[in-house]
Amino acid sequence: TAGRRQLRKILRSGFSSGGPTLGSTTYSAGRMDETEAVSRYLASVDRFRCHNQNYHASPLFGHMTPEEMQQLQLCHAAHHLTLLVPQHQGSA
């Protein structure tokens, strides 16, 4: 299916930059303290790592193995966390 092809592409190459993001779910300065945001993120990582039951099938990607699910989560986190990489300006 198209969803499985998209999953294979994401797992191979990651999410493309500039892709759509749900604005209401992204971090915006002033909306949450950075320390709280990091704590909430780390708690969600711990919940994912401790999960030991089957995952529900994705409406887009279908059933995924635990390895595929982990790789997808890593790709997704990398996509969003690239916002934290400092952008260096060239010397004048």
N, C-alpha and C positions, 0 to 999 in steps of 0.2 A: 504494500500500500504506500501511498504518498507519505504518510506519517512515519513509517518505518524507514523509508529512504531519507527523510529529513533527519531522523534520529541518527542513522549511520553517518550522515554528513557532519552533524554536530559532534558526535563522539570522535570522529576523525580529525576535525579541524576547529572545533569550538564554535561558539556563537559569533556571528558576524557583528562587527562594531557598527553602530548607527542603526541597528535594528530597533523595532518598536519595543517600548517599555511601558508598562502601566504606570502612569504618573502618580496615581494615588498610593502606590506601594513603594515608591522610591524614597530614599532619604533626602530630606531637604534641610539645609542649615536653619537652625532655630526651631524646628519642629520637635527635635529630640536631642537630648544631651548626648554628646559623642560617647561618653563612658557607658551610658545606658544602652545606646545602640550596639556597641561592641559586646556588652554583656548579653543582650538579647540574641545577637547573632551566634555567640559561642554556645548559648543554651540550646539554640535550634540545631547546631552541629552535634552537640552531645545527644540530643533526642534522636537524630538520624543515626548516629553511630551505634546507639543502644537498641535500635529497633531490631527485633528478632522474629518478626512474623512476615507473612507474605505481603507484598505491596499490592494495592489495587491497580488494575490496569489503567493506563493513561488513556483518556479519550482520544488523544492525538497519536500517541506512539504505540498503544496496545500494551500487552504484557511485556515487562522488562525483567531481566535477571537482576539479582542483587548487584552484580558487577556493573551492568549497564546503568542501573539506577545511581550507583555511587559515581560513576564516570560522568553522568549527566549532571548530577549535583555539583561536582567539581568544575565542570565546564561553565555551569550557570553562575557559580560563585566567582570564578575567574572573570567572567564577562562583566559582572557588576563591580567587582573590586578593582578593576582597572581604573575606575574613577579616582582611586586613592594614590595612584602612581603619580609622583610629581612630574609636571611637564616643565622641562628645563628650557629657558629662553637662550638663544645664542648671544654670545658676548658682543657688545657694541664697540 
